[in-house]
Every structure is written in C-alpha cells, then in structure tokens.
Amino acid sequence: MLVRALRLRHQGVKLDPAVLRATVPLEGLLRLNPSRYQGGDGRGRTVCLLMPPDGSLGPIVEMFSAKLVRIEARGILISGEEDEWNRKRRNTFRQTLWAWPVPPPLSEKLPDTGTQSREMMKLLEAIEALGVGAD
C-alpha cells in the first residue's frame, strides 16, 4: 500500500509535536512481512518495511519485532525496533511509525466531466440536426 509516514521517535526518544509538524513525511510502499529467520535471530517474527515507490531494493524504514498497534480511519500505527549502524556497531532503538494512505491523483479520482459534457452536447446536437429519433 502506498503511504506517507512519519517516524515518531529519534534514537528511541519521542519527538516533540512541533518537530513532527515540521517534518516532511516519507513516502513509500508499506509492508508487514514475516521475518526470514522466523524470530530465531531474536528480532521477532514480523518485519515492517517502508520501501521506495520507485522499486529500489533498500528500505527507507526497516523495523524488527513489528506490531500493528492501531488501525484508524486516519491511518495505522506500527511499533517495533529500528537498527542504527555506526561503522560495525549496531544500536537498536524503539521506533513507532504513523502511516496513512496516499490519495490517488485527482486525474484518476474524478473523470473530466467538463470535456465529456461538451462532447456529449455536440453529439446530441448532431443527432438532432440529422433528425434521428424524431417522429
């Protein structure tokens, strides 16, 4: 599902609402997948991935031990653990992701009724001029 998403934490610390309002949302394809190791690596059985919409292989966000916390009309809330690498050292922090669906482009949502109605009027005028359907 194509979504816009916000990370609600930075290195495990909740972000201030003012900071969140100023943050540009990430956009990508949201997936909840089973872990490759089925939890045998200590990272839980579910992985949350936010993949780039252009088909690139590297995830934008990758959370292990992912849990779907809440589903609302406004979006979904997913929590888990995110790794941050510094050279060869891995630090794991709690992360929460708020995601909401991207609305389809306006051109797909609503047909161009103005053009269709003008063409329909021209067609009706042409039919009337031909006298088709007149008794």
C-alpha positions as a printed NumPy array, in Angstrom:
array([[  0.   ,   0.   ,   0.   ],
       [  1.373,   3.425,  -0.955],
       [  1.541,   5.552,   2.187],
       [  3.016,   8.656,   3.7  ],
       [  4.631,   8.012,   7.059],
       [  6.276,   9.758,   9.983],
       [  8.8  ,   8.316,  12.41 ],
       [  7.543,   9.316,  15.846],
       [ 10.885,   8.664,  17.605],
       [ 14.557,   9.502,  17.127],
       [ 17.006,   7.074,  18.733],
       [ 14.218,   5.775,  20.949],
       [ 13.125,   9.195,  22.261],
       [  9.644,  10.505,  21.405],
       [  9.731,  13.541,  19.146],
       [  8.056,  16.787,  20.169],
       [  4.763,  17.52 ,  18.329],
       [  6.228,  20.792,  16.982],
       [  9.111,  18.84 ,  15.421],
       [  6.686,  16.308,  13.928],
       [  4.581,  19.062,  12.346],
       [  7.684,  20.47 ,  10.642],
       [  8.881,  17.058,   9.418],
       [  8.357,  16.113,   5.776],
       [  6.569,  12.729,   5.612],
       [  8.305,   9.772,   3.993],
       [  6.507,   8.207,   1.025],
       [  6.708,   4.557,   0.099],
       [  5.14 ,   1.124,  -0.067],
       [  4.3  ,  -0.252,   3.375],
       [  4.706,  -3.978,   4.047],
       [  4.457,  -6.204,   7.097],
       [  6.397,  -9.37 ,   6.272],
       [  7.35 , -12.468,   8.24 ],
       [ 10.983, -12.419,   9.351],
       [ 13.45 , -14.506,   7.327],
       [ 14.589, -16.259,  10.491],
       [ 11.091, -16.72 ,  11.972],
       [ 12.215, -14.96 ,  15.172],
       [ 15.253, -17.232,  15.627],
       [ 17.599, -14.236,  15.497],
       [ 15.913, -12.553,  18.486],
       [ 14.309,  -9.846,  16.345],
       [ 10.724, -11.065,  16.389],
       [  8.636, -12.806,  13.766],
       [  7.427,  -9.734,  11.849],
       [  9.321,  -7.054,   9.935],
       [  7.819,  -3.716,   8.871],
       [  9.29 ,  -2.318,   5.662],
       [  8.696,   1.037,   4.032],
       [ 10.062,   0.55 ,   0.524],
       [ 10.741,   3.301,  -2.036],
       [  7.89 ,   3.671,  -4.57 ],
       [ 10.361,   3.598,  -7.496],
       [ 11.23 ,  -0.079,  -6.899],
       [ 14.664,   0.397,  -5.296],
       [ 15.842,  -2.52 ,  -3.172],
       [ 16.9  ,  -0.765,   0.027],
       [ 14.15 ,   0.043,   2.536],
       [ 13.51 ,   3.583,   3.749],
       [ 12.432,   2.228,   7.154],
       [ 13.034,  -1.282,   8.495],
       [ 11.588,  -2.237,  11.884],
       [ 12.011,  -5.616,  13.537],
       [  9.616,  -7.125,  16.102],
       [  6.937,  -5.024,  14.403],
       [  3.472,  -4.913,  15.914],
       [  0.377,  -3.323,  14.477],
       [ -0.749,  -1.142,  17.379],
       [ -3.79 ,   0.636,  15.986],
       [ -5.843,   0.975,  12.804],
       [ -7.988,   4.081,  12.424],
       [ -9.697,   5.912,   9.597],
       [ -6.805,   8.416,   9.673],
       [ -4.072,   5.777,   9.351],
       [ -2.195,   2.997,  11.113],
       [  0.301,   2.948,  13.969],
       [  3.108,   0.367,  13.949],
       [  5.771,  -0.058,  16.619],
       [  8.979,  -2.042,  16.587],
       [ 12.746,  -1.8  ,  16.844],
       [ 14.979,   0.015,  14.38 ],
       [ 18.717,  -0.527,  13.971],
       [ 21.197,   2.277,  13.534],
       [ 24.676,   1.354,  12.344],
       [ 27.846,   3.255,  13.188],
       [ 30.632,   1.54 ,  11.298],
       [ 30.433,  -2.06 ,  12.556],
       [ 28.481,  -1.294,  15.694],
       [ 24.717,  -1.763,  15.813],
       [ 22.45 ,   0.188,  18.147],
       [ 18.814,  -0.842,  18.434],
       [ 16.142,   1.695,  19.374],
       [ 12.365,   1.595,  19.805],
       [ 10.549,   3.163,  16.866],
       [  6.939,   3.995,  16.097],
       [  5.668,   4.696,  12.612],
       [  2.432,   6.562,  11.822],
       [  1.314,   5.848,   8.233],
       [ -1.678,   6.989,   6.194],
       [ -2.675,   6.09 ,   2.614],
       [ -1.729,   8.401,  -0.228],
       [ -4.875,   9.555,  -2.044],
       [ -4.926,   8.745,  -5.768],
       [ -4.102,  11.628,  -8.116],
       [ -7.009,  13.932,  -8.865],
       [ -7.   ,  12.863, -12.535],
       [ -7.703,   9.25 , -11.505],
       [-10.207,  10.159,  -8.831],
       [-12.601,  12.291, -10.89 ],
       [-13.21 ,  11.995, -14.626],
       [-13.039,  15.202, -16.66 ],
       [-16.768,  15.91 , -16.766],
       [-16.36 ,  19.279, -18.498],
       [-14.845,  17.764, -21.657],
       [-17.251,  14.825, -21.648],
       [-20.313,  17.031, -21.262],
       [-19.196,  19.319, -24.143],
       [-18.641,  16.328, -26.396],
       [-21.995,  14.885, -25.317],
       [-23.739,  18.194, -26.174],
       [-22.091,  18.23 , -29.62 ],
       [-23.221,  14.637, -30.217],
       [-26.809,  15.412, -29.182],
       [-26.879,  18.49 , -31.445],
       [-25.596,  16.414, -34.357],
       [-28.275,  13.777, -33.762],
       [-30.991,  16.456, -33.618],
       [-29.685,  18.026, -36.831],
       [-29.897,  14.657, -38.598],
       [-33.459,  14.188, -37.434],
       [-32.689,  10.757, -35.981],
       [-35.237,   9.671, -33.435],
       [-37.78 ,  12.343, -34.48 ],
       [-41.314,  11.116, -35.101]])
